[in-house]
Amino acid sequence: MYDLGFFQLLCCPIEASSADLKKSIAFYHEIFTEAMQEMKVNLAYSIEEMRDEFESTLLMALMHVVSGAPFWCLGPQSNHVSRQRLRRAILDAYSRNLLEYTPTHETT
């Protein structure tokens, strides 16, 4: 799911990376389930579990994208699309409250 999050944030077309996220996860779940069946692996992994795991790893994927941003999104090989993907990834994380910070202790 971490890899899927990274892929969604950095590699998908901007319009598909967040707008069609439910469709992407459903498609991924369908292909994943079919692959497990073909390999004769009995794995009960519901789409709800996959969505939850995706959500729980999305912040790590975003941090991976942000840490690579100087190269992927701002470097000499970057372009307008890569910068838009980074912008959209950060805005999407903000809208999901993934960037919310709760201090663990008081500061004076």
C-alpha positions in Angstrom: 0.0 0.0 0.0 2.9 2.3 0.6 4.1 1.7 -3.0 0.6 2.3 -4.2 0.4 5.6 -2.3 3.8 6.7 -3.7 2.6 5.7 -7.2 -0.6 7.7 -6.8 1.1 10.7 -5.5 4.0 10.9 -7.9 3.2 8.9 -11.1 -0.5 9.1 -11.8 -2.0 11.8 -14.0 -3.0 14.7 -11.7 -6.7 14.3 -12.4 -6.6 10.6 -11.6 -4.4 10.6 -8.6 -6.9 11.9 -6.0 -10.2 12.3 -7.8 -10.5 8.6 -8.8 -8.7 7.2 -5.7 -11.6 4.9 -4.8 -11.7 3.5 -8.4 -7.9 3.1 -8.3 -7.9 1.1 -5.1 -10.9 -1.0 -6.3 -9.0 -1.8 -9.5 -5.8 -2.5 -7.6 -7.8 -4.8 -5.2 -9.4 -6.7 -8.0 -6.0 -7.3 -9.8 -4.3 -8.2 -6.5 -7.1 -10.7 -5.6 -6.9 -12.3 -9.0 -3.1 -12.6 -8.8 -3.4 -14.2 -5.4 -6.0 -16.7 -6.7 -3.8 -17.5 -9.7 -0.9 -18.2 -7.4 -3.2 -20.3 -5.2 -2.6 -18.1 -2.2 -5.6 -18.1 0.2 -5.5 -14.6 1.4 -8.6 -12.9 2.9 -7.8 -9.2 2.3 -11.0 -7.2 1.9 -11.2 -3.9 0.0 -12.0 -2.2 3.3 -8.7 -3.5 4.8 -6.8 -2.4 1.7 -8.3 1.1 1.9 -7.5 1.3 5.6 -3.9 0.2 5.0 -3.6 2.6 2.1 -4.8 5.5 4.3 -2.4 4.5 7.1 0.6 4.5 4.8 -0.3 7.6 2.8 1.6 10.0 5.1 4.8 7.9 4.7 4.4 7.9 1.0 3.9 11.7 1.0 7.1 12.1 3.1 8.9 10.0 0.5 7.7 12.2 -2.2 8.6 15.4 -0.3 12.0 14.1 0.5 12.6 13.4 -3.1 11.0 16.7 -4.3 14.3 18.5 -4.8 15.1 15.9 -7.5 11.7 14.7 -8.8 9.7 17.9 -8.6 12.2 20.7 -8.6 15.3 19.4 -10.2 16.6 19.8 -13.8 14.5 16.9 -15.1 11.3 18.1 -13.5 8.5 19.9 -15.3 5.1 21.6 -14.7 3.3 18.2 -14.2 5.7 17.0 -11.5 5.4 20.3 -9.6 1.6 20.1 -9.9 1.7 16.5 -8.6 3.7 17.6 -5.6 1.4 20.5 -4.9 -1.7 18.2 -5.2 -0.1 15.6 -2.9 0.4 18.2 -0.2 -3.0 19.7 -0.6 -4.6 16.2 -0.6 -2.7 15.3 2.6 -3.8 18.6 4.2 -7.5 18.0 3.2 -7.3 14.5 4.8 -5.8 16.0 8.0 -2.7 13.9 7.6 -0.5 16.9 8.3 -2.2 17.7 11.6 0.3 18.1 14.4 -0.5 17.4 18.0 2.3 18.3 20.4 3.1 15.5 22.9 4.1 17.9 25.6 3.7 21.6 26.5 6.3 24.0 25.5 7.0 27.2 27.5 
